[in-house]
Amino acid sequence: MDPLRLVLALCACLWPTGARGSEWDCCEGDLLLLLDSSGSIHSYEFSQLLRFLSELLEPFLLGRGRVRTALVQVGTEPSLEFGLDSHHTQSSLQEALWSTRQLHGDTNTEQALRLVQRLLQNGAPPEAPPRVLLWLTDGVEPGAVDGPMAALRRMGVSVLAVSTGQGNYQLLRRVVTPPIQTHLYFVDFDDISIITEDLREAIIELIRAERLQVRELGSTCAVLHWRPFLSADLGAFSLHYELDPSAGFGSGSKLTLPGTSSWARLSGLRPDRTYTAWLVPENSAPYRRPLSVSFRTLPARFGPETVAVSELVPDGLRVSWSPVQPEQVQQYRVEFGEIPIGPLQTVALPSNQSSALLTKLRPHAEYLITVTALHSSGQQRAMSVRACTPEDTPPV
């Protein structure tokens, strides 16, 4: 192994396994890296690009529901270095970046963009998160990229570009997504690190997750959370919630909240009803659309109210519960283990079942049995009972 690759491999091994702070959990989206790996890039310059990408991506939390990233190299025959679902930890991503080999050859950017299109078409989830293409190039003979770039923008992809040479400014200006001042950069290889923070902030603005979520749910209350996206000087929120979603967010109850808030508790709701909530900035900023979420409150009562044990045999027993609520309960879970330190066993049962036969138990032993009802909302209610198996009496 040559000295440069040895140093890069050691850096990958020593890289921290996680992101530096939970504040980076604010991002969710797909980040596609289009890296010029042609012969017009010298080996030293290529290593500088890899170092730049390593520092740029290091804070992000990776994986589905967070940030997915893919790397396509531009050469005579473009190559997919790794796909969107290849890396779920920073250590894995960093090792892959530092292990990337330069392709050399011609700058076939057009074919590389076709590869990016196929990657997005095959890997897009039903509700695609924001998608960003970051193009790193020296600007030397990029080819006919206007058409493929326009096709990507029609797919909802935001295009950012970094040129490290005397690139065609008019071409790059045409293909990047506005605003140009934060999405297009010209910089020398040796000075590329000075744009790391600005470029990262531009990416974060595109993939920042602004979802309204239900974190806690009861029969008459709900706690909603969202990521703050206003500051104190930008006014306030209005939080609307309504039983009938078709009525719109101006027809129901309303709370007014400060711009820096990130959660709210709704009380006085009706049990077992579907609500829709909208979070609307009062300043009506055109670039901030209302956030919405629908949820169903829990029934006034659900889950087991009585649990009983019967059919005692030396190696087993039957546990039963009531009432059975298939319309409210998604699944029952029976957990049992010998007191005080026996291994815990679990049996999952459908919502229309009211008993379970537990077998292969130890004779003359006491067991703790817990029956848990799982509601479709994710809420759970449980009830426990103790029971002893009979002695294993030898036949006379």
N, C-alpha and C positions, 0 to 999 in steps of 0.2 A: 504494500500500500504506500502511495506517495505521501510525503510529509503533510501536504495540505489536507488530503482526505483523512489522515490520521488525526489531525487537530480538530477537524469538523466532527469526526465520529466521537471524540472525547467530549466535545461541547454538547453533543446530543445526549450522551450518557449522563452528563452532570446537570441537564436542564431540569427544573422543578416539574413535578408531576401535575400540578394544577395551576390555575390562574391565580394572580396575586391578590385578588380581592373579590368579594361577592358583588361589588358594584357593577362588574362586567356581566352580571346575569341579566342585564337590561336588554340584551340583544338577541334577536332571533332572525335568521335568514341564511341564504346561500351566498357564499363568496367564491367566485370563480377567478382563478389567477391565470392570466395568459402571459407566459414568460417567454421573451425572445431568447432563444437558445441557439441561434444561427452562428455561422462562422464570422460574422461581422462583430461579434462580441468576444473580446479576449477572455482568457481563463480567469485572470484577476478580476475583471469587470463582472464576470458571471458570479464569482464568489461574493462580490459586493452586493449583487442583487439578491442572492440567497440570504446573506446576513440581514439585509434590509427587510425582506419578507419575514424572517424569523422574529425580528424585533417588532414589526408591525402587528403580527398576529398573536404574539405571546400572551397578552392579557385576556383574550377571549375564552369563554367557556364553550366547549365543543359538543357536538352531537345533535340528534333530532330534538327539536324544541329549543335549541340554542343556536349555535353557529355551525353550519356545515361548510367545508371548504374543499375545493378540488383544484388541481394544478394541471394545466395543459401547456406543453412545451412547443415552441414554434421552431421548426427546422424544415429540411426538405420533405420529410415525412413527419408531420406533427404527431406528438405522443401524449397520451393521457398518463401522466405520472401517477396520480391517485385520484379516486372518485370522491363524491360528496359524502359517502357513508364509510369512508376508509378509516378515519381517525376520530376518536372520541375523547382523547386526552392530549394535553399539550406535549407530553414526553414523546408520544407516538408521532404527532405531527412534526415536531422539531427534528426528530431523527430522520423522518422521510425527507424533509427539506434539505437537511445537510447532506443527505445521501444522494441527492439528485445529480445525475451526470449530464453534462452538456451534450446536445445533439450535434452541433455544428451544421454545416450545409447551408442551403438557401433559406431565405426568410419567407416561408409559405404561410403567411398569416391568414389568407383567405380560407385555405383548407382547415387551418386550426380553428377558425371561427365556426365552420360547418361542424366540426367535432364538438364544439361547445354547445351548439344548438341541439345536436342529438343527445348530448349528456343531459341537458335540461328537460327535453321532451320525455326521456326515459325515467328520470329521477324525480319528477315533480310530484309531491303529495297532492291529495284531492284539493286542499286549500293551500296553495303555494304561498310560502312566506316571501318577504322581499328578497330580490335577487340582484346581486351586484357583480359586474365584470370589471376586474382591475387589470389593465393592459400595461405591461412593462416592456418598453421597446427603446432601441437606440435611434429609431426613426429612419433607418436606412432601407429604402425600397420595400415598404410594407405591403405593396400590392393593392389589388382592388378590394378594399375593405369596406367601402361605403355601403354596398348592398347587404352583406352579412351583418354589419353593425346595425343597420336600420331594422333588419329582421329581428334582431335581439331586442331592440328597444320596443318593437311592437309586441314582443312577448312579455313586456313589463320589466325588462332588465335595465338597471341603471349602469351606465358605462363611465368608468373613470380611467384616466391614462397618466402614465409617468414616462416622459421622454428623457433619455440620458444623452442625446446627441443633438445634432442640428436637424431635428425632424421637421416635417412639413406642418407648420402651425395651422394653416387653413384646413388641412385634412383632419388633424387631431381635433380642432375646434368643431368640425362638423359631426364627428362621431361621438363625442362625449355628451353626457346628459347635463343640461344646465343645473345649477349655476357653474359657469366655466371657471370662475376664480377659485372655486374649492374642489373642482373635479378634474382639472388639467394642470400638470406640473412639468416644468423643464428644469433639470438639475444635472450637475456633473456627477459622475460615479463616486468620486471621493467625497462629495458633499451631500450624498443622497439621504443621509440620516437626519438632516435638518428638516426634512418634510414629514418625518415619521408621525409626529403627533398631529399635525394638521390633516394629513391624509386619513389617519385613524379616526379622527373626529368626524370627517366627512363620511366615512363608512358607517360609523355609529349612527349618525343622523338618518341614514337610509334604512338601517335594519333595527332601529330601536323598537322594542316591543312595547306597544301601548294597548294592552288588553285589559278589559274589565273582567275580573274573576270573582267567583264565589268561593270564599275560603272556609266559612262556617255557615251551617244551615240548621235551622230548627223548625218547629211547626208554626211558630208565630214570628220568627226573626231570621235575618240573614246578614252576614258581614261580607261586604264587597271590598276588594282590593284592586288597586291599579298602580302603575308606575308613574310617579310624578312627572308631568311634562309641562307644567307652568311654574313660574316663579311668583313671588309675592307681589311684584309690581305689575303683573299681567292680569290682575283681576281675580275672579273667583270661578268656581264650578257651580252648575246647577245639576243636581242628581234627581232624575225623574223615575218613578216606578209605577207600574200600572198592571192591573189584572188582565186587561184586554189589550194584547199587543197591537191590534189593528187600530186602536184609538190614537196611537202616536204619543210622543213623549211630552206633549203639552197638556194632556187631559187628566193625569192622575196626581199622585202626591209628589211633592217637591221638597228637596233639601238644598240649601245654599251653603257651600263649603269654601274655605280659603284656597287659593291657587296652589299652595304648597302641600295640601292634604293628599293622602295616599290611601285612605280607607274610610268607610262609613258603615254604620250599623243601622239596618232597617228593622223597625219593630212594629207591632200591631198588625202583622200580616195574618191572613187566613190560612188555616192548616190545609195541606193537600191541594194547593192551588198553584197554577203556573203564573209567574210574574215575568215581566220584561222591564229591565232598568236601562236608562240612558245617562251617560255622563257627558255634559255639554259645557265647553268653556263659555263663560258669559261674554267675553270680548268677541266671540264669533269669528275668531281668526280663520281665514279661508283655508289655511293649510292644516287645520286641526279638525278632523271630522269627529262627530260624536262617537263615543264608544258605547257598545251595548252588550247585554248578556241576558239570557233567559234562564230561569231556574224554577224548580217546583218545591214548595215547602213540604216538610215532612207531615205525614198524617198526625193527628192528635195523639194516637197511640199506635205503635207497631212493635213487633217483636214478641218473644215468648213472655207470657205472664205466669205460667205454671210449667214446671219441669218435674217429671216423675220417673221413677225407675221400677221396672218389673221384670218378670221372667228371669229370675236369678238362677244361674247354673254355675258349676264350678269354674268354667273358663270364660264366662261372658255374662252379659246382662243387656236388657233393652231399655233405652231411654226414650221418653216421649215428651211432647210439649204441645201447648195450645196457647192462643188460638192459631190456626193456620191461615196465613194472609197472602195468598199467591199474587193478588193484585197490588200489594204494597211491598212485598219482600222479594228481592231478586234471588237470594240463595240463603240456605242455612248452613252453618258450619258447626260441627260438633268436635270439641277438643277434649281429650281425656288423658290423664296421666296418674300414675300411682303416687300416693302421698307417703313420704314427703319429697322424694327426689327421683321419682321414676321418669322415664323419657316421655315426652309429650307426643301424642298421636292426633291426627286430624282427619276428619271425614267431611267432605262437601256433599250437600244434598240439595235437590231441586226445591223450589218454593212451595210445591204442593205436597210435600212429604211431612209427616208429623211424628215420625219415630225412626230410630236407628238401632240395629243390633250390633253391639260391640263384642267382639270375640277375641280369643287368644289372650285373655286376661289371666293374671296370676291368682290362684285360689287363696282365700282367706286374706285378702288385701283390700285396703281402702283406696278408692279412686275419687279424684275431683273431676267432675264432668261439667263442661260449659257449653251451652247452646247459644250461638250468636246468630241474629238475623241481620242480613246485609241489605240495606235499602239501595235502590237504584242510584240515589244521590251520592252514595259512598258512606253514608252514616251507618252506624252499627249500634245494636242494643243486645245485651247478653244477660243470661241468667245461669247460675251455677247450682249444682247439687252434689252432695257427697253420697257415696254408696259403697258397701262392702260386698265382695264376692263371698259365697259360702265356702266352708272348708271342703277340701278334696278328701272325703271319707272313703277309705278302701272298702270294697264289698266284703260282707261276712261270708 
